[in-house]
Amino acid sequence: MSKLNLEITESLEFDSGDIAVIIKQDGSVGKIIMPNMDQEVRNSEGYKSMLEVVELLKPGAKEEFIKHAEKVKGRIH
């Protein structure tokens, strides 16, 4: 597993292709911030990792996320 960098800041800065998972104080997933769901994003390692993290935090969420994305953009997985 790669090293995690902790940064305490008042603002967020994102690079193109970044994905952020917001975890609430109670441990639930608040929201997922990501770029548009184009083919490049769907094929990225970052997207695949995000699905695994979401599944770890909330079992069943990976499949929910995939189903939601299919409704919005058509079958992508």
C-alpha positions in Angstrom: 0.0 0.0 0.0 1.3 3.4 -0.8 2.0 6.0 1.9 -0.8 8.3 2.9 -0.1 12.0 3.2 -1.9 13.9 5.9 -2.5 17.6 5.3 -4.5 19.8 7.6 -5.8 22.8 5.6 -8.6 25.3 5.4 -9.1 24.7 1.6 -9.0 21.8 -0.8 -6.9 21.6 -3.9 -7.5 19.0 -6.5 -5.5 17.9 -9.5 -7.2 16.6 -12.6 -8.5 13.1 -12.0 -8.4 13.3 -8.2 -11.2 11.6 -6.3 -12.0 12.4 -2.6 -14.2 10.4 -0.2 -15.6 12.6 2.6 -16.1 10.7 5.8 -18.4 12.2 8.4 -17.7 12.4 12.1 -19.9 9.4 12.7 -17.9 7.3 10.3 -20.4 7.3 7.4 -19.6 8.3 3.9 -20.7 11.9 3.4 -20.0 12.3 -0.3 -17.6 11.4 -3.1 -16.1 14.2 -5.1 -14.8 13.3 -8.5 -14.5 14.5 -12.1 -17.0 13.7 -14.8 -17.5 10.0 -15.4 -15.8 9.7 -18.7 -14.2 6.5 -20.1 -10.7 7.6 -19.0 -11.9 8.1 -15.4 -13.7 4.7 -15.3 -10.6 2.9 -16.5 -8.3 4.6 -14.0 -6.7 3.0 -11.0 -7.9 5.8 -8.9 -11.6 5.0 -9.8 -11.0 1.3 -9.0 -9.4 2.2 -5.7 -12.2 4.6 -4.8 -14.7 1.7 -5.4 -12.7 -0.5 -3.0 -12.5 2.2 -0.3 -16.2 2.9 -0.5 -16.9 -0.8 -0.2 -14.7 -1.1 2.8 -16.5 1.8 4.5 -20.0 0.7 3.6 -20.4 -2.9 2.4 -22.6 -3.0 -0.7 -21.8 0.6 -1.6 -19.6 -0.4 -4.5 -22.5 -2.2 -6.3 -24.8 0.7 -5.5 -22.3 3.2 -7.0 -21.9 1.1 -10.1 -25.7 0.8 -10.6 -26.1 4.5 -10.1 -23.4 5.2 -12.7 -25.1 2.8 -15.1 -28.4 4.7 -14.8 -26.7 8.0 -15.4 -24.4 7.1 -18.3 -25.3 3.5 -19.4 -23.4 0.4 -18.6 -19.7 1.1 -17.8 -18.4 -1.9 -15.9 
